[in-house]
């Protein structure tokens, strides 16, 4: 696994985690503020 693949994997994981956090945050009903667009 080279550095680029590793970096992409980290970014994908981060997006997934941020999406989970966003879904769990019941106060955030406005998707305008969703992280990573």
ChimeraX commands (.cxc) that place a marker at each C-alpha (Angstrom):
marker #1 position 0.00,0.00,0.00 radius 0.5
marker #1 position 1.58,3.24,-1.10 radius 0.5
marker #1 position 1.20,6.64,0.51 radius 0.5
marker #1 position -1.48,7.87,-1.91 radius 0.5
marker #1 position -3.70,4.84,-1.29 radius 0.5
marker #1 position -3.16,5.23,2.44 radius 0.5
marker #1 position -4.12,8.90,2.29 radius 0.5
marker #1 position -7.27,8.10,0.27 radius 0.5
marker #1 position -8.23,5.40,2.76 radius 0.5
marker #1 position -7.88,7.86,5.65 radius 0.5
marker #1 position -10.02,10.43,3.83 radius 0.5
marker #1 position -12.71,7.84,3.07 radius 0.5
marker #1 position -12.72,6.67,6.68 radius 0.5
marker #1 position -12.94,10.27,7.90 radius 0.5
marker #1 position -15.90,11.01,5.61 radius 0.5
marker #1 position -17.65,7.88,6.85 radius 0.5
marker #1 position -17.09,8.79,10.50 radius 0.5
marker #1 position -18.21,12.39,9.96 radius 0.5
marker #1 position -21.34,11.12,8.23 radius 0.5
marker #1 position -22.10,8.86,11.19 radius 0.5
marker #1 position -21.58,11.74,13.63 radius 0.5
marker #1 position -23.82,13.93,11.49 radius 0.5
marker #1 position -26.58,11.31,11.45 radius 0.5
marker #1 position -26.37,10.92,15.23 radius 0.5
marker #1 position -26.60,14.67,15.79 radius 0.5
marker #1 position -30.36,15.17,16.00 radius 0.5
marker #1 position -29.99,18.94,16.41 radius 0.5
marker #1 position -28.43,19.24,12.96 radius 0.5
marker #1 position -31.40,19.18,10.63 radius 0.5
marker #1 position -29.91,21.56,8.08 radius 0.5
marker #1 position -27.67,19.66,5.67 radius 0.5
marker #1 position -26.13,22.91,4.47 radius 0.5
marker #1 position -23.56,22.49,7.21 radius 0.5
marker #1 position -22.70,18.88,6.38 radius 0.5
marker #1 position -18.96,18.30,6.53 radius 0.5
marker #1 position -17.07,17.50,3.32 radius 0.5
marker #1 position -19.93,18.76,1.16 radius 0.5
marker link #1:1,2 radius 0.2
marker link #1:2,3 radius 0.2
marker link #1:3,4 radius 0.2
marker link #1:4,5 radius 0.2
marker link #1:5,6 radius 0.2
marker link #1:6,7 radius 0.2
marker link #1:7,8 radius 0.2
marker link #1:8,9 radius 0.2
marker link #1:9,10 radius 0.2
marker link #1:10,11 radius 0.2
marker link #1:11,12 radius 0.2
marker link #1:12,13 radius 0.2
marker link #1:13,14 radius 0.2
marker link #1:14,15 radius 0.2
marker link #1:15,16 radius 0.2
marker link #1:16,17 radius 0.2
marker link #1:17,18 radius 0.2
marker link #1:18,19 radius 0.2
marker link #1:19,20 radius 0.2
marker link #1:20,21 radius 0.2
marker link #1:21,22 radius 0.2
marker link #1:22,23 radius 0.2
marker link #1:23,24 radius 0.2
marker link #1:24,25 radius 0.2
marker link #1:25,26 radius 0.2
marker link #1:26,27 radius 0.2
marker link #1:27,28 radius 0.2
marker link #1:28,29 radius 0.2
marker link #1:29,30 radius 0.2
marker link #1:30,31 radius 0.2
marker link #1:31,32 radius 0.2
marker link #1:32,33 radius 0.2
marker link #1:33,34 radius 0.2
marker link #1:34,35 radius 0.2
marker link #1:35,36 radius 0.2
marker link #1:36,37 radius 0.2
view
